Amino acid sequence: MSRWWTETVAALGDAVPLPLAALLLLAGALLLALAWYFFPAWVPRRLPRLARPRLPRPRLPRLRLPRFRLPKLRLPRRRRRARPDVPAVPVPAPRSPEPATAAPADLADRLAAEGRYAEAVRERLREMVRLLVARQLVEPRPGLTVTELTAAVARVRPDVHPTLHTAGAIFSDLWYAQRPATAAHDHRMRDLAADLHRELAAEGSAR
């Protein structure tokens, strides 16, 4: 082995001077050390790719199958009836008390003559409430319902409660239950208004 090495070095010395060979070996070792130190920064991340020719792809027609849809069954929806609010009794402004024998209001008679019996009943109830307010049996509070009116009067004058309760029932049937008004309702309301006038007048004369 020493003979082979000796012959190789002698052949290399004949071709390249020994100082130059030593310098080349030193430079090669330096390059190898730098490559090892900076690895892998000098290695390319992506290798160049050869462009491949793109051939057009044949497009086949799509087969679309017909869709079968079942008809939707729509059930009728039940509509909820809006429940009307309890109508409030119109409370008029207080005025001077009327005599016990006063006739019904001209407006109520005119409405009844025109066939507007529901409005005539409302106007007669308004006259009754106006009389109660004038006698200071109930406070003129806006939004007062029929039930609250009869309850307030019953605490002060229990004797007029049946008359006022019947009048309130007629008013509620026509304006709350939306029943058709007739002339009989107006006549009954007129009699109840006269009874209320008579009962309040009897109480005033007794005092």
C-alpha positions in Angstrom: 0.0 0.0 0.0 2.9 2.4 0.8 4.3 1.7 -2.7 1.0 2.7 -4.3 0.8 5.9 -2.3 4.4 6.8 -3.1 3.9 6.2 -6.8 0.6 8.3 -6.8 2.3 11.2 -5.0 5.3 11.0 -7.4 3.0 11.1 -10.4 1.1 14.0 -9.0 4.3 15.8 -8.2 5.5 15.4 -11.8 2.2 16.9 -13.1 1.5 19.6 -10.5 4.0 21.2 -8.2 3.7 20.2 -4.6 3.1 23.8 -3.3 0.2 24.2 -5.8 -1.2 20.9 -4.9 -1.1 21.8 -1.2 -2.8 25.1 -2.0 -5.6 23.4 -4.0 -6.1 20.9 -1.2 -6.4 23.7 1.3 -8.9 25.6 -0.9 -11.0 22.5 -1.4 -11.0 21.8 2.4 -12.1 25.5 2.9 -14.9 25.2 0.4 -16.1 22.0 1.9 -16.1 23.5 5.4 -18.1 26.6 4.2 -20.6 24.3 2.4 -21.0 22.3 5.6 -21.4 25.4 7.7 -24.0 27.1 5.5 -26.0 24.0 4.7 -28.8 24.0 3.5 -28.9 27.7 2.5 -27.1 27.1 -0.7 -29.3 24.1 -1.7 -32.1 25.3 -4.1 -35.5 24.7 -2.7 -37.3 24.2 -6.0 -35.8 22.5 -8.9 -36.7 23.8 -12.3 -39.6 22.0 -13.8 -40.0 21.2 -17.4 -43.1 22.7 -19.0 -45.4 20.0 -20.1 -47.7 20.6 -23.1 -51.3 20.7 -22.0 -53.6 18.8 -24.2 -57.3 19.9 -24.3 -59.5 17.6 -22.4 -62.6 16.5 -24.2 -65.7 17.5 -22.3 -68.5 15.0 -22.3 -72.1 16.2 -22.1 -73.6 15.8 -18.6 -76.7 13.6 -18.4 -79.3 15.4 -16.3 -82.1 13.2 -15.0 -85.5 14.7 -14.4 -86.3 15.4 -10.8 -89.6 14.2 -9.5 -91.1 16.4 -6.8 -94.0 15.4 -4.7 -96.7 18.1 -4.3 -96.7 19.8 -0.9 -99.8 19.5 1.1 -100.8 22.8 2.6 -103.2 22.7 5.4 -105.4 25.8 5.9 -104.3 27.8 8.9 -106.7 28.7 11.5 -107.0 32.4 12.1 -107.3 33.6 15.6 -110.0 36.1 16.2 -108.7 39.2 17.9 -110.6 39.7 21.0 -111.8 43.2 21.3 -111.1 45.1 24.4 -113.8 46.0 26.8 -115.2 49.4 25.6 -114.8 52.1 28.1 -117.8 54.1 29.2 -117.6 57.7 27.9 -117.4 59.9 31.0 -118.7 63.4 30.3 -117.6 66.5 32.0 -119.5 67.3 35.2 -122.3 69.9 34.9 -125.2 71.1 37.0 -127.6 68.4 38.2 -130.7 67.9 36.0 -134.3 67.8 37.4 -135.7 64.3 38.1 -138.4 64.7 35.4 -135.9 65.6 32.6 -136.6 64.0 29.2 -133.9 62.0 27.4 -131.2 63.8 25.4 -132.3 65.2 22.1 -129.2 63.6 20.5 -130.2 60.1 21.6 -133.8 60.6 20.3 -132.4 61.8 16.9 -130.0 58.8 16.7 -132.9 56.4 17.4 -135.1 58.1 14.8 -132.3 57.5 12.2 -132.2 53.8 13.1 -128.8 54.1 14.8 -129.9 52.3 17.9 -126.5 51.3 19.2 -125.3 54.9 19.2 -128.6 55.9 20.8 -128.0 53.4 23.6 -124.5 54.7 24.1 -125.7 58.3 24.3 -128.4 57.4 26.9 -125.8 55.6 29.0 -123.7 58.7 28.7 -126.6 60.8 30.1 -126.9 58.4 33.0 -123.2 58.7 33.8 -123.4 62.4 33.5 -126.2 62.4 36.1 -124.2 60.2 38.4 -121.2 62.5 38.1 -123.4 65.6 38.8 -124.7 63.9 42.0 -121.1 63.1 43.0 -121.8 59.4 43.1 -118.9 58.5 40.8 -115.7 60.3 39.8 -115.3 61.5 36.1 -112.3 59.2 35.4 -111.4 58.5 31.7 -111.4 54.9 30.7 -114.0 53.8 33.2 -115.6 50.5 32.2 -119.1 49.4 32.8 -118.1 46.9 35.5 -116.1 49.5 37.4 -119.0 52.0 37.1 -121.6 49.7 38.5 -119.2 48.6 41.3 -118.4 52.2 42.3 -122.1 53.2 42.3 -123.1 50.0 44.3 -120.8 51.0 47.1 -122.5 54.4 47.5 -126.1 53.8 46.3 -127.0 50.1 46.4 -130.6 50.9 45.5 -129.7 52.1 42.0 -127.3 49.2 41.3 -129.9 47.0 39.6 -131.0 49.7 37.2 -127.4 50.6 36.3 -126.4 47.0 36.1 -129.1 46.3 33.5 -128.2 49.4 31.5 -124.5 48.3 31.5 -125.5 44.8 30.4 -127.4 46.2 27.4 -124.4 48.4 26.5 -122.0 45.5 26.7 -124.1 43.3 24.5 -124.3 45.9 21.8 -120.7 47.2 21.9 -118.7 44.3 23.3 -120.5 41.3 22.0 -121.3 43.1 18.7 -125.0 42.1 18.8 -127.3 43.9 16.4 -129.2 46.7 18.1 -132.9 47.1 17.8 -135.6 49.6 18.8 -136.4 47.4 21.8 -132.9 48.0 23.2 -133.4 51.8 22.8 -136.8 51.7 24.5 -135.4 49.6 27.4 -132.5 51.9 27.8 -134.9 54.9 27.8 -137.0 53.3 30.6 -133.8 52.6 32.6 -132.7 56.2 32.3 -136.1 57.4 33.5 -135.9 54.9 36.4 -132.5 56.2 37.4 -133.8 59.8 37.3 -136.8 58.9 39.4 -134.7 57.0 42.0 -132.2 59.8 42.4 -135.0 62.4 42.6 -136.7 60.3 45.3 -133.5 60.2 47.3 -133.1 63.9 47.0 -136.6 64.7 48.1 -136.2 62.4 51.1 -133.3 64.4 52.3 
